[in-house]
Amino acid sequence: MSFINHPRDLTPAPVADPQHHSIWRCMLDALADNRRADAEKAVSDLVARGGGRLTDDIERQIAFYL
């Protein structure tokens, strides 16, 4: 037999407080943000070097370097 809860009986899952991250989580987030910024800079440099157009060759270079 199947059973469906009434929406009023469901309670939302608790949301973690974003201000209480561990030091390791903060360091990992900082490293990920730094890597993402470096990748965006490299892509923008490749596109700028190619004349500002995103061609097949530029896409291949992006895939090769990143």
mmCIF file as gemmi writes it, N, C-alpha and C atoms, coordinates in Angstrom:
data_model
loop_
_atom_site.group_PDB
_atom_site.id
_atom_site.type_symbol
_atom_site.label_atom_id
_atom_site.label_alt_id
_atom_site.label_comp_id
_atom_site.label_asym_id
_atom_site.label_entity_id
_atom_site.label_seq_id
_atom_site.pdbx_PDB_ins_code
_atom_site.Cartn_x
_atom_site.Cartn_y
_atom_site.Cartn_z
_atom_site.occupancy
_atom_site.B_iso_or_equiv
_atom_site.pdbx_formal_charge
_atom_site.auth_seq_id
_atom_site.auth_asym_id
_atom_site.pdbx_PDB_model_num
ATOM 1 N N . MET Axp A 1 ? 0.85 -1.164 0 1 0 ? 1 A 1
ATOM 2 C CA . MET Axp A 1 ? 0 0 0 1 0 ? 1 A 1
ATOM 3 C C . MET Axp A 1 ? 0.904 1.237 0 1 0 ? 1 A 1
ATOM 4 N N . SER Axp A 2 ? 0.588 2.192 -0.823 1 0 ? 2 A 1
ATOM 5 C CA . SER Axp A 2 ? 1.389 3.409 -0.861 1 0 ? 2 A 1
ATOM 6 C C . SER Axp A 2 ? 0.711 4.495 -0.031 1 0 ? 2 A 1
ATOM 7 N N . PHE Axp A 3 ? 1.512 5.445 0.335 1 0 ? 3 A 1
ATOM 8 C CA . PHE Axp A 3 ? 1.032 6.451 1.257 1 0 ? 3 A 1
ATOM 9 C C . PHE Axp A 3 ? 1.712 7.778 0.915 1 0 ? 3 A 1
ATOM 10 N N . ILE Axp A 4 ? 0.963 8.852 0.852 1 0 ? 4 A 1
ATOM 11 C CA . ILE Axp A 4 ? 1.503 10.168 0.527 1 0 ? 4 A 1
ATOM 12 C C . ILE Axp A 4 ? 1.23 11.089 1.716 1 0 ? 4 A 1
ATOM 13 N N . ASN Axp A 5 ? 2.268 11.759 2.17 1 0 ? 5 A 1
ATOM 14 C CA . ASN Axp A 5 ? 2.114 12.713 3.262 1 0 ? 5 A 1
ATOM 15 C C . ASN Axp A 5 ? 1.371 13.951 2.779 1 0 ? 5 A 1
ATOM 16 N N . HIS Axp A 6 ? 0.646 14.524 3.671 1 0 ? 6 A 1
ATOM 17 C CA . HIS Axp A 6 ? 0.001 15.793 3.387 1 0 ? 6 A 1
ATOM 18 C C . HIS Axp A 6 ? 1.068 16.884 3.497 1 0 ? 6 A 1
ATOM 19 N N . PRO Axp A 7 ? 1.052 17.881 2.616 1 0 ? 7 A 1
ATOM 20 C CA . PRO Axp A 7 ? 2.091 18.918 2.656 1 0 ? 7 A 1
ATOM 21 C C . PRO Axp A 7 ? 2.243 19.6 4.015 1 0 ? 7 A 1
ATOM 22 N N . ARG Axp A 8 ? 1.175 19.709 4.781 1 0 ? 8 A 1
ATOM 23 C CA . ARG Axp A 8 ? 1.297 20.358 6.09 1 0 ? 8 A 1
ATOM 24 C C . ARG Axp A 8 ? 2.082 19.499 7.08 1 0 ? 8 A 1
ATOM 25 N N . ASP Axp A 9 ? 2.193 18.186 6.808 1 0 ? 9 A 1
ATOM 26 C CA . ASP Axp A 9 ? 2.947 17.289 7.683 1 0 ? 9 A 1
ATOM 27 C C . ASP Axp A 9 ? 4.445 17.289 7.381 1 0 ? 9 A 1
ATOM 28 N N . LEU Axp A 10 ? 4.82 17.821 6.241 1 0 ? 10 A 1
ATOM 29 C CA . LEU Axp A 10 ? 6.231 17.823 5.849 1 0 ? 10 A 1
ATOM 30 C C . LEU Axp A 10 ? 6.924 19.046 6.434 1 0 ? 10 A 1
ATOM 31 N N . THR Axp A 11 ? 8.093 18.858 6.94 1 0 ? 11 A 1
ATOM 32 C CA . THR Axp A 11 ? 8.88 19.979 7.453 1 0 ? 11 A 1
ATOM 33 C C . THR Axp A 11 ? 10.119 20.128 6.588 1 0 ? 11 A 1
ATOM 34 N N . PRO Axp A 12 ? 10.529 21.35 6.308 1 0 ? 12 A 1
ATOM 35 C CA . PRO Axp A 12 ? 11.717 21.54 5.469 1 0 ? 12 A 1
ATOM 36 C C . PRO Axp A 12 ? 12.978 21.06 6.199 1 0 ? 12 A 1
ATOM 37 N N . ALA Axp A 13 ? 13.927 20.631 5.416 1 0 ? 13 A 1
ATOM 38 C CA . ALA Axp A 13 ? 15.201 20.181 5.983 1 0 ? 13 A 1
ATOM 39 C C . ALA Axp A 13 ? 15.922 21.383 6.586 1 0 ? 13 A 1
ATOM 40 N N . PRO Axp A 14 ? 16.62 21.184 7.68 1 0 ? 14 A 1
ATOM 41 C CA . PRO Axp A 14 ? 17.346 22.307 8.276 1 0 ? 14 A 1
ATOM 42 C C . PRO Axp A 14 ? 18.462 22.788 7.356 1 0 ? 14 A 1
ATOM 43 N N . VAL Axp A 15 ? 18.607 24.083 7.288 1 0 ? 15 A 1
ATOM 44 C CA . VAL Axp A 15 ? 19.624 24.692 6.435 1 0 ? 15 A 1
ATOM 45 C C . VAL Axp A 15 ? 20.82 25.054 7.308 1 0 ? 15 A 1
ATOM 46 N N . ALA Axp A 16 ? 21.995 24.663 6.848 1 0 ? 16 A 1
ATOM 47 C CA . ALA Axp A 16 ? 23.215 24.973 7.596 1 0 ? 16 A 1
ATOM 48 C C . ALA Axp A 16 ? 23.462 26.475 7.58 1 0 ? 16 A 1
ATOM 49 N N . ASP Axp A 17 ? 23.938 26.986 8.667 1 0 ? 17 A 1
ATOM 50 C CA . ASP Axp A 17 ? 24.251 28.401 8.777 1 0 ? 17 A 1
ATOM 51 C C . ASP Axp A 17 ? 25.512 28.676 7.957 1 0 ? 17 A 1
ATOM 52 N N . PRO Axp A 18 ? 25.441 29.546 6.93 1 0 ? 18 A 1
ATOM 53 C CA . PRO Axp A 18 ? 26.607 29.755 6.075 1 0 ? 18 A 1
ATOM 54 C C . PRO Axp A 18 ? 27.781 30.429 6.786 1 0 ? 18 A 1
ATOM 55 N N . GLN Axp A 19 ? 27.563 30.982 7.961 1 0 ? 19 A 1
ATOM 56 C CA . GLN Axp A 19 ? 28.643 31.66 8.671 1 0 ? 19 A 1
ATOM 57 C C . GLN Axp A 19 ? 29.466 30.692 9.514 1 0 ? 19 A 1
ATOM 58 N N . HIS Axp A 20 ? 29.063 29.443 9.63 1 0 ? 20 A 1
ATOM 59 C CA . HIS Axp A 20 ? 29.765 28.487 10.472 1 0 ? 20 A 1
ATOM 60 C C . HIS Axp A 20 ? 30.381 27.369 9.644 1 0 ? 20 A 1
ATOM 61 N N . HIS Axp A 21 ? 31.349 27.716 8.813 1 0 ? 21 A 1
ATOM 62 C CA . HIS Axp A 21 ? 32.072 26.722 8.034 1 0 ? 21 A 1
ATOM 63 C C . HIS Axp A 21 ? 33.362 26.39 8.768 1 0 ? 21 A 1
ATOM 64 N N . SER Axp A 22 ? 33.834 25.188 8.57 1 0 ? 22 A 1
ATOM 65 C CA . SER Axp A 22 ? 35.111 24.811 9.17 1 0 ? 22 A 1
ATOM 66 C C . SER Axp A 22 ? 36.237 25.517 8.431 1 0 ? 22 A 1
ATOM 67 N N . ILE Axp A 23 ? 37.377 25.566 9.048 1 0 ? 23 A 1
ATOM 68 C CA . ILE Axp A 23 ? 38.541 26.221 8.432 1 0 ? 23 A 1
ATOM 69 C C . ILE Axp A 23 ? 38.934 25.499 7.155 1 0 ? 23 A 1
ATOM 70 N N . TRP Axp A 24 ? 38.787 24.168 7.145 1 0 ? 24 A 1
ATOM 71 C CA . TRP Axp A 24 ? 39.15 23.394 5.948 1 0 ? 24 A 1
ATOM 72 C C . TRP Axp A 24 ? 38.207 23.717 4.797 1 0 ? 24 A 1
ATOM 73 N N . ARG Axp A 25 ? 36.929 23.885 5.107 1 0 ? 25 A 1
ATOM 74 C CA . ARG Axp A 25 ? 35.959 24.216 4.069 1 0 ? 25 A 1
ATOM 75 C C . ARG Axp A 25 ? 36.254 25.598 3.496 1 0 ? 25 A 1
ATOM 76 N N . CYS Axp A 26 ? 36.61 26.542 4.343 1 0 ? 26 A 1
ATOM 77 C CA . CYS Axp A 26 ? 36.946 27.887 3.885 1 0 ? 26 A 1
ATOM 78 C C . CYS Axp A 26 ? 38.186 27.867 3 1 0 ? 26 A 1
ATOM 79 N N . MET Axp A 27 ? 39.184 27.06 3.393 1 0 ? 27 A 1
ATOM 80 C CA . MET Axp A 27 ? 40.406 26.963 2.593 1 0 ? 27 A 1
ATOM 81 C C . MET Axp A 27 ? 40.111 26.302 1.246 1 0 ? 27 A 1
ATOM 82 N N . LEU Axp A 28 ? 39.3 25.262 1.238 1 0 ? 28 A 1
ATOM 83 C CA . LEU Axp A 28 ? 38.948 24.591 -0.005 1 0 ? 28 A 1
ATOM 84 C C . LEU Axp A 28 ? 38.177 25.526 -0.924 1 0 ? 28 A 1
ATOM 85 N N . ASP Axp A 29 ? 37.257 26.283 -0.377 1 0 ? 29 A 1
ATOM 86 C CA . ASP Axp A 29 ? 36.502 27.249 -1.182 1 0 ? 29 A 1
ATOM 87 C C . ASP Axp A 29 ? 37.415 28.313 -1.766 1 0 ? 29 A 1
ATOM 88 N N . ALA Axp A 30 ? 38.376 28.789 -0.987 1 0 ? 30 A 1
ATOM 89 C CA . ALA Axp A 30 ? 39.314 29.798 -1.469 1 0 ? 30 A 1
ATOM 90 C C . ALA Axp A 30 ? 40.178 29.24 -2.599 1 0 ? 30 A 1
ATOM 91 N N . LEU Axp A 31 ? 40.642 28.004 -2.445 1 0 ? 31 A 1
ATOM 92 C CA . LEU Axp A 31 ? 41.442 27.39 -3.502 1 0 ? 31 A 1
ATOM 93 C C . LEU Axp A 31 ? 40.623 27.184 -4.776 1 0 ? 31 A 1
ATOM 94 N N . ALA Axp A 32 ? 39.378 26.753 -4.62 1 0 ? 32 A 1
ATOM 95 C CA . ALA Axp A 32 ? 38.52 26.549 -5.782 1 0 ? 32 A 1
ATOM 96 C C . ALA Axp A 32 ? 38.224 27.876 -6.486 1 0 ? 32 A 1
ATOM 97 N N . ASP Axp A 33 ? 37.97 28.925 -5.719 1 0 ? 33 A 1
ATOM 98 C CA . ASP Axp A 33 ? 37.727 30.241 -6.305 1 0 ? 33 A 1
ATOM 99 C C . ASP Axp A 33 ? 38.959 30.745 -7.05 1 0 ? 33 A 1
ATOM 100 N N . ASN Axp A 34 ? 40.136 30.52 -6.474 1 0 ? 34 A 1
ATOM 101 C CA . ASN Axp A 34 ? 41.376 30.948 -7.109 1 0 ? 34 A 1
ATOM 102 C C . ASN Axp A 34 ? 41.598 30.192 -8.417 1 0 ? 34 A 1
ATOM 103 N N . ARG Axp A 35 ? 41.365 28.889 -8.402 1 0 ? 35 A 1
ATOM 104 C CA . ARG Axp A 35 ? 41.543 28.079 -9.621 1 0 ? 35 A 1
ATOM 105 C C . ARG Axp A 35 ? 40.553 28.507 -10.699 1 0 ? 35 A 1
ATOM 106 N N . ARG Axp A 36 ? 39.313 28.779 -10.303 1 0 ? 36 A 1
ATOM 107 C CA . ARG Axp A 36 ? 38.305 29.225 -11.257 1 0 ? 36 A 1
ATOM 108 C C . ARG Axp A 36 ? 38.695 30.577 -11.866 1 0 ? 36 A 1
ATOM 109 N N . ALA Axp A 37 ? 39.192 31.491 -11.047 1 0 ? 37 A 1
ATOM 110 C CA . ALA Axp A 37 ? 39.602 32.804 -11.548 1 0 ? 37 A 1
ATOM 111 C C . ALA Axp A 37 ? 40.78 32.667 -12.508 1 0 ? 37 A 1
ATOM 112 N N . ASP Axp A 38 ? 41.738 31.779 -12.191 1 0 ? 38 A 1
ATOM 113 C CA . ASP Axp A 38 ? 42.873 31.556 -13.078 1 0 ? 38 A 1
ATOM 114 C C . ASP Axp A 38 ? 42.418 30.987 -14.42 1 0 ? 38 A 1
ATOM 115 N N . ALA Axp A 39 ? 41.464 30.06 -14.386 1 0 ? 39 A 1
ATOM 116 C CA . ALA Axp A 39 ? 40.95 29.461 -15.619 1 0 ? 39 A 1
ATOM 117 C C . ALA Axp A 39 ? 40.217 30.505 -16.464 1 0 ? 39 A 1
ATOM 118 N N . GLU Axp A 40 ? 39.429 31.346 -15.834 1 0 ? 40 A 1
ATOM 119 C CA . GLU Axp A 40 ? 38.717 32.386 -16.57 1 0 ? 40 A 1
ATOM 120 C C . GLU Axp A 40 ? 39.684 33.367 -17.205 1 0 ? 40 A 1
ATOM 121 N N . LYS Axp A 41 ? 40.763 33.703 -16.482 1 0 ? 41 A 1
ATOM 122 C CA . LYS Axp A 41 ? 41.783 34.61 -17.024 1 0 ? 41 A 1
ATOM 123 C C . LYS Axp A 41 ? 42.48 33.971 -18.217 1 0 ? 41 A 1
ATOM 124 N N . ALA Axp A 42 ? 42.819 32.673 -18.111 1 0 ? 42 A 1
ATOM 125 C CA . ALA Axp A 42 ? 43.491 31.985 -19.216 1 0 ? 42 A 1
ATOM 126 C C . ALA Axp A 42 ? 42.591 31.929 -20.447 1 0 ? 42 A 1
ATOM 127 N N . VAL Axp A 43 ? 41.308 31.657 -20.253 1 0 ? 43 A 1
ATOM 128 C CA . VAL Axp A 43 ? 40.376 31.602 -21.382 1 0 ? 43 A 1
ATOM 129 C C . VAL Axp A 43 ? 40.241 32.978 -22.017 1 0 ? 43 A 1
ATOM 130 N N . SER Axp A 44 ? 40.103 34.012 -21.207 1 0 ? 44 A 1
ATOM 131 C CA . SER Axp A 44 ? 39.962 35.357 -21.778 1 0 ? 44 A 1
ATOM 132 C C . SER Axp A 44 ? 41.229 35.78 -22.517 1 0 ? 44 A 1
ATOM 133 N N . ASP Axp A 45 ? 42.398 35.38 -22.042 1 0 ? 45 A 1
ATOM 134 C CA . ASP Axp A 45 ? 43.643 35.686 -22.747 1 0 ? 45 A 1
ATOM 135 C C . ASP Axp A 45 ? 43.716 34.959 -24.092 1 0 ? 45 A 1
ATOM 136 N N . LEU Axp A 46 ? 43.29 33.684 -24.113 1 0 ? 46 A 1
ATOM 137 C CA . LEU Axp A 46 ? 43.303 32.937 -25.373 1 0 ? 46 A 1
ATOM 138 C C . LEU Axp A 46 ? 42.342 33.544 -26.387 1 0 ? 46 A 1
ATOM 139 N N . VAL Axp A 47 ? 41.161 33.932 -25.928 1 0 ? 47 A 1
ATOM 140 C CA . VAL Axp A 47 ? 40.185 34.535 -26.84 1 0 ? 47 A 1
ATOM 141 C C . VAL Axp A 47 ? 40.689 35.891 -27.328 1 0 ? 47 A 1
ATOM 142 N N . ALA Axp A 48 ? 41.264 36.682 -26.441 1 0 ? 48 A 1
ATOM 143 C CA . ALA Axp A 48 ? 41.787 37.988 -26.842 1 0 ? 48 A 1
ATOM 144 C C . ALA Axp A 48 ? 42.931 37.838 -27.837 1 0 ? 48 A 1
ATOM 145 N N . ARG Axp A 49 ? 43.788 36.845 -27.621 1 0 ? 49 A 1
ATOM 146 C CA . ARG Axp A 49 ? 44.901 36.606 -28.53 1 0 ? 49 A 1
ATOM 147 C C . ARG Axp A 49 ? 44.4 36.162 -29.903 1 0 ? 49 A 1
ATOM 148 N N . GLY Axp A 50 ? 43.231 35.523 -29.949 1 0 ? 50 A 1
ATOM 149 C CA . GLY Axp A 50 ? 42.645 35.072 -31.205 1 0 ? 50 A 1
ATOM 150 C C . GLY Axp A 50 ? 41.824 36.132 -31.905 1 0 ? 50 A 1
ATOM 151 N N . GLY Axp A 51 ? 41.876 37.342 -31.472 1 0 ? 51 A 1
ATOM 152 C CA . GLY Axp A 51 ? 41.16 38.425 -32.134 1 0 ? 51 A 1
ATOM 153 C C . GLY Axp A 51 ? 39.783 38.694 -31.551 1 0 ? 51 A 1
ATOM 154 N N . GLY Axp A 52 ? 39.479 38.091 -30.417 1 0 ? 52 A 1
ATOM 155 C CA . GLY Axp A 52 ? 38.201 38.344 -29.769 1 0 ? 52 A 1
ATOM 156 C C . GLY Axp A 52 ? 37.074 37.449 -30.243 1 0 ? 52 A 1
ATOM 157 N N . ARG Axp A 53 ? 37.377 36.541 -31.17 1 0 ? 53 A 1
ATOM 158 C CA . ARG Axp A 53 ? 36.353 35.618 -31.665 1 0 ? 53 A 1
ATOM 159 C C . ARG Axp A 53 ? 36.632 34.222 -31.129 1 0 ? 53 A 1
ATOM 160 N N . LEU Axp A 54 ? 35.589 33.517 -30.803 1 0 ? 54 A 1
ATOM 161 C CA . LEU Axp A 54 ? 35.704 32.151 -30.29 1 0 ? 54 A 1
ATOM 162 C C . LEU Axp A 54 ? 35.585 31.194 -31.478 1 0 ? 54 A 1
ATOM 163 N N . THR Axp A 55 ? 36.725 30.776 -31.99 1 0 ? 55 A 1
ATOM 164 C CA . THR Axp A 55 ? 36.75 29.88 -33.146 1 0 ? 55 A 1
ATOM 165 C C . THR Axp A 55 ? 36.999 28.444 -32.682 1 0 ? 55 A 1
ATOM 166 N N . ASP Axp A 56 ? 36.938 27.515 -33.63 1 0 ? 56 A 1
ATOM 167 C CA . ASP Axp A 56 ? 37.198 26.113 -33.31 1 0 ? 56 A 1
ATOM 168 C C . ASP Axp A 56 ? 38.618 25.931 -32.785 1 0 ? 56 A 1
ATOM 169 N N . ASP Axp A 57 ? 39.558 26.652 -33.382 1 0 ? 57 A 1
ATOM 170 C CA . ASP Axp A 57 ? 40.951 26.541 -32.938 1 0 ? 57 A 1
ATOM 171 C C . ASP Axp A 57 ? 41.11 27.036 -31.502 1 0 ? 57 A 1
ATOM 172 N N . ILE Axp A 58 ? 40.477 28.131 -31.171 1 0 ? 58 A 1
ATOM 173 C CA . ILE Axp A 58 ? 40.537 28.656 -29.803 1 0 ? 58 A 1
ATOM 174 C C . ILE Axp A 58 ? 39.906 27.66 -28.833 1 0 ? 58 A 1
ATOM 175 N N . GLU Axp A 59 ? 38.78 27.059 -29.218 1 0 ? 59 A 1
ATOM 176 C CA . GLU Axp A 59 ? 38.136 26.068 -28.359 1 0 ? 59 A 1
ATOM 177 C C . GLU Axp A 59 ? 39.055 24.863 -28.117 1 0 ? 59 A 1
ATOM 178 N N . ARG Axp A 60 ? 39.777 24.433 -29.172 1 0 ? 60 A 1
ATOM 179 C CA . ARG Axp A 60 ? 40.719 23.321 -29.012 1 0 ? 60 A 1
ATOM 180 C C . ARG Axp A 60 ? 41.846 23.703 -28.055 1 0 ? 60 A 1
ATOM 181 N N . GLN Axp A 61 ? 42.346 24.929 -28.182 1 0 ? 61 A 1
ATOM 182 C CA . GLN Axp A 61 ? 43.413 25.382 -27.29 1 0 ? 61 A 1
ATOM 183 C C . GLN Axp A 61 ? 42.92 25.452 -25.838 1 0 ? 61 A 1
ATOM 184 N N . ILE Axp A 62 ? 41.7 25.911 -25.651 1 0 ? 62 A 1
ATOM 185 C CA . ILE Axp A 62 ? 41.131 25.969 -24.299 1 0 ? 62 A 1
ATOM 186 C C . ILE Axp A 62 ? 41.032 24.56 -23.713 1 0 ? 62 A 1
ATOM 187 N N . ALA Axp A 63 ? 40.522 23.622 -24.499 1 0 ? 63 A 1
ATOM 188 C CA . ALA Axp A 63 ? 40.399 22.244 -24.029 1 0 ? 63 A 1
ATOM 189 C C . ALA Axp A 63 ? 41.762 21.639 -23.74 1 0 ? 63 A 1
ATOM 190 N N . PHE Axp A 64 ? 42.782 21.983 -24.523 1 0 ? 64 A 1
ATOM 191 C CA . PHE Axp A 64 ? 44.128 21.448 -24.323 1 0 ? 64 A 1
ATOM 192 C C . PHE Axp A 64 ? 44.765 22.013 -23.06 1 0 ? 64 A 1
ATOM 193 N N . TYR Axp A 65 ? 44.659 23.31 -22.852 1 0 ? 65 A 1
ATOM 194 C CA . TYR Axp A 65 ? 45.326 23.949 -21.712 1 0 ? 65 A 1
ATOM 195 C C . TYR Axp A 65 ? 44.581 23.762 -20.403 1 0 ? 65 A 1
ATOM 196 N N . LEU Axp A 66 ? 43.276 23.62 -20.462 1 0 ? 66 A 1
ATOM 197 C CA . LEU Axp A 66 ? 42.504 23.476 -19.232 1 0 ? 66 A 1
ATOM 198 C C . LEU Axp A 66 ? 42.082 22.051 -19.125 1 0 ? 66 A 1
